[in-house]
Amino acid sequence: MIKPGFETLKLGRKPEGRTLLTADWVLGHHDGSHRLVPRGEVVFDNGEILFVGQHFPGEVARRVDFGKSLISPGFIDLDALSDLDTTILGIDTHPGWSKGRVWPRSYVDAGPYEMYMPEELALQKRFAFGQLLLNGITTAAPIASLFYREWGETIAEFDAAADAAGELGLRVYLSPAYRSGGMVLEKPGQILPVFDEQRGLRGLEDAVGFIERQSGRHGDLVRGMLAPDRVETCTIGLLQRTNAAARALGCKIRLHMAQGIMEVETVRALHGSTAPVWLATNGLLSERLIAPHATNATDEDLRLYAANGVSIVHCPLVSARGGNTLNSFSACRTRGINIAMGTDTAPADMLMNLLVGLMTSRINDGAPDRIRCADLFDAATLGGARALGRTDLGHLSSGARADIAVFGLDDVIMAPSIDPITTLVAGGSGRVTRATFVDGRPSMLFGEVAGVNMRSARDRVQQQFDGLVAKYPERSWAHPPVAEIFPPSYPIESSAHG
């Protein structure tokens, strides 16, 4: 429920006239970097920031005081979960090849099929977008697994996703993911790629058509980004055509690479090098490329990223849960590589990712003084904007879009508070997000999201997820029962013991 005193803000509706937000702290921007402003004010009108500082001299239609909070630029999430996360099923169940993480030959021969209905996929997008807004994320490049798909993503579901972004009020960069190959489990531990390049090219054609039709809709909240699937599932022909299409459309390309052992071994077997070297040899590394996750990048890979203006998307939580880290954040920054942030997994909590990123970098550095909380916060705001080529996002200053997150600083779990950024990164979570504004529109206020009842949606998507898990025997090697694929953490007993 919206707290008293905020009645002039209507959830999901852009306010008319100048709106002034104030709080104990505002994260403004000056001379190219963020600046903390005590008892600061942010004034915006029609989605554009007019003033950031203290003591605005003009007239305003409303004043909203968030009190003991930080008013911040909203987070930019360039690997934002947009489905029901299946990677969490692998947290304690290994090896992945035996747990349905790769299609076995028996499933491929029987004919892969869509495991969710179109209306289920549409609800998942709305729910996932709502989760992003609850965590102070204002710009997202959605990501979803293709493991449970027939092949790639569809235009219909992304038309629904674009409409969901417009209705909820989330800035998105998206198009259906496509691929020209997939990994197939031929026998225990033996995973081989299988390709169908024409299918991939048809997927690219669909994605281009989607971008041409959807980009700029919903008040420019929707823009296009080409999203070929992981690099080991792409042929050079598909990537060359993708690069040409991105150049013609003026959009970015997101391509997952240098992210895992299976990928590194597969690409080396196919092309005799790492993926970044393979792309560089073919002239496909450029500032158009946004590349999650770089956790398995070599020194040569990182040198090529830096030389060609490639942006990394760092997703510390999902990487660390799988035993990987970016080695390291501070080293990549020293090389001059732009680093953006992504969540990629459940929970879609950017603050949690910033803390994990801080810790893993310091562990890899063997020192605590090469990276600060502010460096991670920069990556989640300025780094994301730089990767997208947007000078009007990622900061609060006159002329920028009014994409704003408000984080409470008086949460009892975070006590005592120190510097607001250090407090949020070291001890915060998305649960302290009080409000999220996108283009000046309040998309989330005090746990309520415009356009979706998150509580009822949560029950519905849980039912969908349970249904998916029940199908895992069909797509797991030797087809064991679900209880064997995903055993409980402890034995389940139905009788009591005194």
C-alpha positions in Angstrom: 0.0 0.0 0.0 1.2 3.5 -0.8 2.1 5.4 2.4 0.2 8.5 3.4 1.6 11.7 1.9 2.3 10.1 -1.5 -1.3 10.4 -2.7 -0.3 12.8 -5.5 1.7 10.0 -7.1 -0.5 7.6 -9.0 1.1 4.2 -9.6 1.6 3.6 -13.4 0.7 7.1 -14.4 3.1 9.8 -15.4 2.5 12.8 -13.2 1.4 16.1 -14.8 3.6 19.1 -14.1 6.9 19.4 -12.2 7.6 16.7 -9.6 10.1 17.3 -6.8 11.6 14.3 -5.0 13.7 14.8 -1.9 15.4 12.6 0.6 18.3 12.5 3.1 20.6 11.7 0.2 20.5 12.2 -3.6 23.1 10.7 -5.9 23.6 13.4 -8.4 26.1 13.7 -11.2 28.8 16.3 -12.0 31.9 16.4 -14.1 31.5 12.8 -15.3 30.9 11.1 -12.0 28.3 10.5 -9.3 28.2 13.0 -6.4 26.3 12.6 -3.1 24.0 15.5 -2.2 22.8 15.7 1.4 19.1 16.6 1.6 19.1 16.9 -2.1 16.2 17.4 -4.6 15.4 15.9 -8.0 12.9 17.7 -10.2 11.5 16.2 -13.4 8.7 16.9 -15.8 7.4 14.8 -18.7 10.1 12.2 -18.1 13.1 14.5 -18.2 15.2 15.6 -15.2 15.3 19.4 -14.9 17.3 19.9 -11.7 19.4 18.0 -9.2 20.8 19.7 -6.2 19.5 21.7 -3.2 16.9 24.4 -2.9 15.2 24.3 -6.3 14.1 27.9 -7.0 11.1 27.2 -9.3 7.5 26.2 -8.8 6.5 22.5 -8.7 3.2 20.7 -8.9 4.1 18.4 -6.0 6.8 17.7 -3.4 7.4 14.1 -2.3 9.8 13.5 0.7 11.2 10.0 1.0 13.0 10.8 4.2 15.8 8.5 5.3 16.5 7.2 1.8 18.8 7.5 -1.2 17.4 8.8 -4.5 19.6 7.2 -7.1 19.7 6.6 -10.8 17.9 3.3 -11.5 19.9 0.2 -12.2 20.7 -1.0 -15.7 20.5 -4.8 -16.0 21.9 -6.1 -19.3 21.3 -9.7 -18.5 18.0 -9.5 -16.8 16.1 -12.7 -16.1 12.8 -12.8 -18.0 11.6 -16.3 -17.4 11.4 -18.7 -14.4 15.0 -19.4 -13.6 16.1 -23.0 -14.2 19.7 -22.4 -13.1 18.6 -22.5 -9.5 17.8 -26.2 -10.0 21.5 -26.8 -10.5 22.8 -25.1 -7.3 23.2 -28.5 -5.4 22.6 -31.0 -8.2 25.5 -32.1 -10.3 26.8 -32.9 -12.9 24.7 -30.8 -15.2 24.6 -33.2 -18.1 22.7 -35.7 -15.9 20.2 -33.2 -14.6 18.5 -32.1 -17.8 20.7 -29.1 -18.4 21.6 -30.4 -21.9 19.3 -32.2 -24.3 20.0 -36.0 -24.5 20.0 -37.6 -27.9 16.7 -39.5 -27.0 14.9 -36.2 -26.4 16.3 -34.7 -29.7 15.3 -37.7 -31.7 11.8 -37.7 -30.2 11.4 -34.0 -31.2 12.0 -31.1 -28.8 8.8 -29.2 -28.0 7.7 -26.0 -26.2 7.3 -26.8 -22.5 5.3 -23.7 -21.8 2.1 -22.4 -23.5 2.2 -18.9 -25.1 0.1 -17.4 -22.3 2.4 -18.9 -19.7 5.4 -17.3 -21.4 3.6 -14.0 -21.5 2.8 -14.1 -17.7 6.4 -15.0 -17.0 7.6 -11.9 -18.7 5.2 -9.7 -16.8 6.2 -11.3 -13.5 9.9 -11.1 -14.2 9.6 -7.4 -15.3 7.8 -6.8 -12.0 10.6 -8.4 -10.1 13.1 -6.1 -11.8 11.1 -3.0 -10.8 10.9 -4.2 -7.2 14.7 -4.2 -7.2 15.2 -0.7 -8.5 16.0 -1.8 -12.0 14.8 0.7 -14.6 16.4 -0.6 -17.8 16.7 -4.3 -18.8 17.9 -6.5 -21.6 15.9 -9.7 -21.0 17.5 -13.1 -21.0 15.8 -16.5 -20.8 16.9 -20.1 -21.2 16.4 -22.0 -24.4 16.8 -25.4 -22.7 13.0 -25.8 -22.5 12.2 -24.4 -25.9 11.6 -26.1 -29.1 14.5 -24.1 -30.6 14.5 -20.3 -30.1 12.2 -17.6 -28.9 9.1 -16.4 -30.8 7.9 -13.1 -32.1 4.5 -13.6 -30.4 6.0 -13.9 -26.9 8.2 -10.8 -27.5 5.3 -8.8 -28.8 3.7 -9.7 -25.5 6.9 -8.8 -23.7 7.1 -5.3 -25.4 3.5 -4.7 -24.3 4.2 -5.8 -20.8 7.2 -3.4 -20.6 4.9 -0.6 -21.8 2.1 -1.4 -19.3 4.4 -2.0 -16.3 6.7 0.9 -17.2 10.1 -0.7 -17.7 12.7 0.4 -20.2 13.8 -2.6 -22.3 16.2 -3.6 -25.1 15.0 -6.8 -26.6 14.2 -9.2 -29.5 13.7 -12.9 -29.7 16.8 -15.0 -29.1 17.9 -17.3 -32.0 20.6 -19.8 -32.7 22.0 -22.0 -35.4 22.9 -24.9 -33.2 22.4 -26.7 -29.9 24.4 -28.9 -27.5 23.3 -32.6 -27.5 24.3 -35.2 -24.9 25.4 -38.2 -27.0 26.4 -40.3 -23.9 27.3 -39.6 -20.3 29.7 -36.7 -20.3 30.0 -36.4 -24.1 28.3 -33.2 -25.3 28.5 -32.3 -29.0 27.1 -29.4 -31.0 24.5 -30.0 -33.7 23.9 -27.2 -36.2 21.1 -26.0 -38.5 22.3 -22.7 -39.9 19.2 -22.0 -42.0 17.0 -22.2 -38.8 19.3 -19.7 -37.2 19.1 -17.3 -40.1 15.3 -17.5 -40.1 15.5 -16.6 -36.4 17.7 -13.6 -37.2 15.2 -12.5 -39.8 12.4 -12.7 -37.3 14.4 -10.7 -34.8 15.2 -7.9 -37.3 11.5 -7.7 -38.2 10.6 -7.4 -34.6 13.0 -4.6 -34.0 11.9 -2.7 -37.1 8.3 -2.9 -35.9 8.6 -2.5 -32.1 11.6 -0.1 -31.6 10.4 3.2 -30.2 7.0 2.0 -29.0 5.5 2.9 -25.6 7.1 6.3 -25.5 10.5 4.9 -26.5 10.6 2.5 -23.6 11.1 -0.3 -26.1 14.2 -0.5 -28.2 15.9 -3.4 -30.1 18.9 -5.5 -29.3 19.9 -8.5 -31.3 20.4 -11.5 -29.0 22.0 -14.6 -30.7 22.3 -17.4 -28.2 25.6 -18.5 -26.6 28.5 -18.3 -28.9 29.0 -22.1 -29.2 25.5 -22.4 -30.7 26.3 -19.9 -33.5 27.9 -20.4 -36.9 30.2 -17.7 -38.3 27.6 -17.1 -41.1 24.9 -16.3 -38.5 27.2 -14.0 -36.6 28.3 -12.1 -39.7 24.7 -11.6 -40.7 23.9 -10.5 -37.2 26.7 -7.9 -37.2 25.5 -6.6 -40.6 22.0 -6.3 -39.3 23.0 -4.6 -36.1 25.0 -2.0 -38.2 22.0 -1.4 -40.4 19.5 -1.1 -37.5 21.9 0.9 -35.3 21.5 -1.5 -32.4 23.6 -3.5 -30.1 24.4 -7.2 -30.0 24.5 -9.3 -26.9 26.4 -12.6 -27.2 27.3 -14.8 -24.2 30.9 -16.0 -24.5 34.0 -16.7 -22.4 31.6 -17.9 -19.8 32.1 -21.7 -19.2 34.3 -24.7 -19.7 31.9 -26.5 -22.0 31.8 -23.4 -24.3 35.6 -22.9 -24.2 36.2 -26.6 -25.1 33.5 -26.7 -27.8 34.7 -23.5 -29.5 38.3 -24.6 -29.4 37.3 -28.0 -31.0 35.3 -26.3 -33.7 37.5 -23.2 -34.5 40.9 -23.8 -32.9 40.8 -20.8 -30.5 38.8 -19.1 -27.9 35.5 -17.4 -28.9 36.8 -13.8 -28.6 39.9 -14.7 -30.7 37.6 -16.4 -33.3 35.4 -13.4 -33.5 38.3 -11.0 -33.7 39.8 -13.0 -36.6 36.5 -12.5 -38.4 36.3 -8.8 -37.6 33.3 -9.2 -35.3 34.5 -7.5 -32.1 33.4 -3.9 -31.8 31.7 -1.5 -29.5 28.4 -2.9 -30.8 29.1 -6.1 -28.8 27.9 -6.6 -25.3 29.4 -9.9 -23.9 28.3 -11.6 -20.7 30.2 -13.0 -18.6 33.9 -13.2 -19.3 34.5 -15.5 -16.3 36.6 -17.8 -18.5 38.3 -15.1 -20.6 42.1 -15.4 -21.1 44.5 -12.5 -21.0 44.4 -12.4 -24.8 40.6 -12.4 -24.8 40.5 -9.4 -22.4 43.1 -7.6 -24.4 40.9 -8.0 -27.5 37.8 -6.8 -25.6 39.7 -3.7 -24.6 41.2 -3.0 -28.0 37.8 -3.3 -29.7 35.5 -1.5 -27.2 33.5 -4.6 -26.2 31.5 -4.2 -23.0 31.4 -7.0 -20.4 28.2 -7.8 -18.5 29.3 -8.9 -15.0 26.8 -11.3 -13.3 28.6 -12.1 -10.0 25.8 -14.1 -8.2 25.1 -16.7 -10.9 28.8 -17.0 -11.7 29.9 -17.5 -8.1 27.2 -20.0 -7.5 28.7 -22.1 -10.3 32.2 -21.7 -9.0 33.3 -19.0 -11.4 34.4 -15.4 -11.0 35.4 -12.5 -13.2 39.2 -12.4 -12.7 39.0 -9.7 -11.9 36.7 -6.6 -11.9 39.6 -4.3 -11.0 41.9 -5.9 -13.6 39.3 -5.5 -16.4 38.8 -1.9 -15.4 42.5 -1.2 -15.4 42.6 -2.6 -19.0 40.0 0.0 -19.9 37.2 -2.5 -20.5 33.7 -1.1 -19.9 31.9 -3.2 -17.3 28.1 -3.3 -17.0 26.1 -5.4 -14.6 23.5 -8.1 -14.9 21.4 -10.3 -12.5 20.8 -13.3 -14.8 19.3 -15.5 -12.1 16.8 -15.5 -9.3 16.6 -13.4 -7.2 16.8 -10.4 -9.6 18.6 -8.5 -6.8 21.2 -6.0 -8.2 22.4 -5.0 -4.7 23.1 -8.6 -3.9 25.1 -8.9 -7.1 27.1 -5.8 -6.3 28.1 -7.3 -2.9 29.1 -10.6 -4.4 31.0 -8.7 -7.1 32.9 -6.7 -4.5 33.8 -9.8 -2.5 34.9 -12.0 -5.4 37.0 -9.2 -6.9 38.8 -8.7 -3.7 39.4 -12.4 -3.3 40.8 -12.6 -6.8 42.9 -9.5 -6.2 44.2 -10.8 -2.9 43.7 -7.3 -1.6 40.8 -5.1 -0.4 41.9 -1.7 -1.9 41.7 -2.2 -5.7 37.9 -1.9 -5.9 35.3 0.1 -3.9 31.6 -0.2 -3.5 31.2 2.9 -5.7 33.0 1.0 -8.6 30.3 -1.6 -8.6 27.6 1.0 -8.3 29.1 2.8 -11.3 29.0 -0.4 -13.3 25.3 -0.9 -12.5 24.5 2.6 -13.7 27.1 4.4 -15.8 28.6 1.2 -17.2 25.3 -0.1 -18.4 24.4 3.2 -20.1 27.8 3.3 -21.7 27.3 -0.2 -23.1 24.0 0.9 -24.6 25.4 4.1 -26.0 23.0 6.2 -23.9 24.3 9.4 -22.5 20.8 10.2 -21.0 20.6 7.1 -18.7 22.5 5.9 -15.7 22.8 9.2 -13.9 20.7 12.0 -12.4 21.4 15.3 -14.0 19.6 18.0 -16.0 18.6 16.6 -19.4 18.8 12.9 -18.4 15.7 10.7 -18.5 13.9 10.4 -15.1 14.8 6.8 -14.4 15.1 6.8 -10.7 15.3 4.3 -7.8 14.7 5.2 -4.2 16.4 2.9 -1.6 15.5 3.1 2.1 18.4 3.6 4.5 16.6 3.0 7.7 16.1 -0.7 7.4 16.9 -2.3 10.8 18.9 -5.1 9.2 21.3 -2.5 7.7 22.0 -0.6 11.0 24.2 1.1 11.6 24.3 3.1 8.4 27.5 4.7 7.2 28.1 6.2 3.7 24.8 5.5 1.8 26.4 3.7 -1.1 28.6 1.6 1.1 25.6 0.8 3.3 23.5 -0.4 0.4 26.2 -2.4 -1.3 27.6 -4.0 1.9 24.4 -4.7 3.7 21.4 -3.9 1.4 19.1 -6.0 -0.8 16.4 -5.2 -3.3 13.9 -5.4 -0.4 14.9 -1.9 0.7 13.7 -0.4 -2.7 10.9 2.0 -1.9 10.1 3.4 -5.4 11.1 3.0 -9.0 10.4 5.7 -11.6 10.9 5.0 -15.3 10.8 8.1 -17.6 9.2 9.9 -14.7 6.4 7.4 -14.3 6.1 5.7 -10.9 6.3 2.0 -11.9 6.7 0.7 -8.4 5.8 2.2 -5.1 6.3 0.5 -1.7 6.1 -3.0 -3.1 3.2 -2.4 -5.5 4.0 -2.8 -9.2 1.9 -1.1 -12.0 0.0 -3.5 -14.2 0.5 -6.8 -12.3 -0.5 -8.2 -9.0 2.8 -9.8 -8.0 1.3 -11.9 -5.2 -1.2 -13.7 -7.3 1.2 -13.9 -10.3 3.7 -15.6 -8.0 1.3 -18.4 -7.3 0.6 -18.9 -10.9 4.2 -18.9 -12.1 5.1 -21.4 -9.3 2.5 -23.8 -10.7 4.1 -23.3 -14.2 7.5 -24.0 -12.8 6.4 -27.1 -10.9 4.9 -28.4 -14.2 8.2 -27.8 -16.0 10.1 -29.7 -13.3 7.7 -32.7 -13.7 8.8 -32.9 -17.4 12.6 -33.1 -16.6 12.7 -36.9 -16.9 11.9 -36.6 -20.6 14.9 -34.4 -21.2 17.4 -36.1 -18.8 19.8 -38.9 -19.6 18.3 -42.3 -18.9 15.0 -40.6 -17.8 15.3 -41.0 -14.0 12.4 -39.8 -11.8 12.2 -36.2 -10.6 13.1 -37.3 -7.1 16.4 -38.7 -8.4 17.2 -35.8 -10.6 16.5 -33.2 -7.9 16.8 -34.9 -4.5 15.9 -32.8 -1.4 18.6 -31.2 0.7 17.7 -33.5 3.6 15.7 -36.7 3.6 11.9 -36.1 3.8 10.2 -37.9 6.7 6.4 -38.0 7.2 6.5 -39.4 10.8 7.4 -37.5 13.9 10.3 -38.4 16.2 10.1 -37.6 19.9 
